Amino acid sequence: MEELPFGFSLTDFHMQVSMMFHLMRGCNHPHLPALGLGPGQPRMLSYLAVHGRSSQRDLARYFSVDPAAVSRMMDALCRAGFVRIVPGEDRRRRTVELTQKGEEIVRAWDRVCAGTDEVMLAGLSDAERAQLQDLLDRVQANMRAHLAQDSESEEVRDE
């Protein structure tokens, strides 16, 4: 591998993605209190809107987050009336589904996100938007595959 310029990590691709995430969050997060939501909760509700009743394990796997964190988040969303927790054989096997109140909040959140998308994509043609979506999908697939390989390697080392 060739020598990288000193300070490369300030301007490389991962930093650009990180900066975009923080800027996007700055646009979206001010809307959370009015919706009665906390950080990370809208994406969980959106997942349930698309996928329907789901296990907490599925949510954790999809978002690459700790299952215990998902459990705590679902408890809070349940107390707020946005989701209903359906008991399973044990706490780890319970599933979650949106309530009508949760569906209303997802619709409101979708409007917030659509406005942020318009800000982010201003000046891009439909073709450029589609190309950017495709490229980001491919980058995400690369990262998921890489993380899955790392996870498999760890499992082999643990045996």
C-alpha positions as CSV (number, residue, x, y, z in Angstrom):
1,M,0.0,0.0,0.0
2,E,1.3,3.4,-0.9
3,E,2.2,6.0,1.7
4,L,-0.9,8.1,2.6
5,P,-0.6,11.9,2.9
6,F,-0.3,13.0,6.5
7,G,-3.8,13.9,7.8
8,F,-5.5,11.8,5.0
9,S,-8.3,10.8,7.4
10,L,-9.6,14.3,7.7
11,T,-10.7,14.4,4.0
12,D,-11.1,10.8,3.0
13,F,-14.4,9.1,2.1
14,H,-15.3,7.9,5.5
15,M,-14.9,11.4,6.9
16,Q,-17.1,12.7,4.2
17,V,-19.8,10.2,5.1
18,S,-19.4,11.0,8.8
19,M,-19.7,14.7,8.2
20,M,-22.9,14.1,6.1
21,F,-24.3,12.0,8.9
22,H,-23.7,14.8,11.4
23,L,-25.1,17.5,9.2
24,M,-28.2,15.4,8.4
25,R,-28.7,14.7,12.1
26,G,-28.4,18.5,12.7
27,C,-31.4,19.0,10.3
28,N,-33.5,16.1,11.7
29,H,-32.8,16.1,15.5
30,P,-34.5,19.4,16.3
31,H,-37.8,17.8,15.3
32,L,-37.5,14.9,17.7
33,P,-38.9,16.5,20.9
34,A,-42.1,17.7,19.1
35,L,-42.7,14.1,18.0
36,G,-42.0,12.7,21.4
37,L,-39.0,10.8,20.2
38,G,-35.4,10.4,21.2
39,P,-32.2,9.7,19.2
40,G,-32.3,6.4,17.3
41,Q,-36.0,5.8,17.9
42,P,-37.3,7.1,14.5
43,R,-35.3,4.6,12.5
44,M,-36.6,1.7,14.7
45,L,-40.2,2.9,14.1
46,S,-39.5,3.2,10.3
47,Y,-38.2,-0.3,10.2
48,L,-41.4,-1.6,11.9
49,A,-43.5,0.4,9.4
50,V,-41.8,-1.3,6.5
51,H,-41.3,-4.8,7.9
52,G,-44.2,-5.1,10.3
53,R,-44.0,-7.1,13.5
54,S,-40.4,-7.9,14.1
55,S,-38.1,-9.4,16.7
56,Q,-35.8,-7.1,18.6
57,R,-33.0,-9.3,17.3
58,D,-33.9,-8.5,13.7
59,L,-33.9,-4.8,14.6
60,A,-30.5,-5.1,16.3
61,R,-29.0,-7.0,13.4
62,Y,-30.4,-4.6,10.7
63,F,-29.0,-1.5,12.4
64,S,-25.8,-3.2,13.7
65,V,-26.5,-2.2,17.3
66,D,-26.5,-4.0,20.7
67,P,-29.7,-6.1,21.3
68,A,-29.8,-4.8,24.9
69,A,-29.9,-1.2,23.5
70,V,-32.8,-2.2,21.2
71,S,-34.6,-3.8,24.2
72,R,-34.3,-0.6,26.2
73,M,-35.4,1.5,23.3
74,M,-38.5,-0.7,22.6
75,D,-39.4,-0.4,26.3
76,A,-39.3,3.4,26.1
77,L,-41.3,3.4,22.8
78,C,-43.9,1.1,24.4
79,R,-44.3,3.4,27.4
80,A,-44.8,6.3,24.9
81,G,-47.5,4.3,23.1
82,F,-45.7,4.0,19.8
83,V,-45.2,0.2,19.8
84,R,-46.8,-2.8,21.3
85,I,-44.5,-5.5,22.7
86,V,-45.8,-9.1,22.0
87,P,-44.4,-11.5,24.6
88,G,-42.4,-14.5,23.4
89,E,-41.1,-17.6,25.2
90,D,-38.7,-15.3,27.0
91,R,-37.6,-11.6,26.9
92,R,-35.2,-12.3,24.0
93,R,-37.9,-13.7,21.8
94,R,-40.5,-11.0,22.1
95,T,-41.6,-9.2,19.0
96,V,-42.6,-5.6,18.5
97,E,-45.2,-3.9,16.3
98,L,-46.4,-0.3,15.7
99,T,-49.5,1.0,17.3
100,Q,-51.7,3.5,15.5
101,K,-49.9,6.3,17.4
102,G,-46.6,4.9,16.1
103,E,-47.9,4.9,12.5
104,E,-48.9,8.5,12.9
105,I,-45.4,9.4,14.2
106,V,-43.7,7.5,11.3
107,R,-45.8,9.6,8.8
108,A,-44.7,12.8,10.5
109,W,-41.0,11.6,10.6
110,D,-41.2,10.7,6.9
111,R,-42.2,14.3,6.2
112,V,-39.2,15.6,8.2
113,C,-36.9,13.2,6.3
114,A,-38.3,14.1,2.9
115,G,-37.5,17.8,3.7
116,T,-34.0,16.9,4.7
117,D,-33.6,14.8,1.5
118,E,-34.6,17.8,-0.6
119,V,-31.9,20.0,1.2
120,M,-29.3,17.3,0.7
121,L,-30.1,16.6,-2.9
122,A,-30.8,20.2,-4.1
123,G,-29.3,20.7,-7.5
124,L,-29.0,17.0,-8.4
125,S,-30.9,15.7,-11.4
126,D,-33.2,12.6,-11.1
127,A,-30.5,10.6,-12.8
128,E,-27.8,11.9,-10.4
129,R,-30.1,11.1,-7.4
130,A,-30.6,7.6,-8.7
131,Q,-26.9,7.1,-9.3
132,L,-26.0,8.4,-5.8
133,Q,-28.6,6.0,-4.3
134,D,-27.1,3.1,-6.2
135,L,-23.6,4.0,-5.2
136,L,-24.6,4.3,-1.5
137,D,-26.4,1.0,-1.6
138,R,-23.3,-0.7,-3.0
139,V,-21.0,1.0,-0.4
140,Q,-23.4,-0.2,2.3
141,A,-23.4,-3.7,0.9
142,N,-19.6,-3.7,0.9
143,M,-19.5,-2.7,4.6
144,R,-22.1,-5.3,5.6
145,A,-20.1,-8.0,3.8
146,H,-16.9,-6.9,5.5
147,L,-18.5,-6.8,8.9
148,A,-20.0,-10.3,8.3
149,Q,-16.6,-11.6,7.4
150,D,-15.1,-10.1,10.5
151,S,-17.8,-11.6,12.6
152,E,-17.3,-15.1,11.0
153,S,-13.5,-14.8,11.6
154,E,-14.1,-14.0,15.3
155,E,-16.4,-17.0,15.7
156,V,-13.8,-19.3,14.2
157,R,-11.1,-17.8,16.6
158,D,-13.5,-18.3,19.6
159,E,-13.9,-22.0,18.8
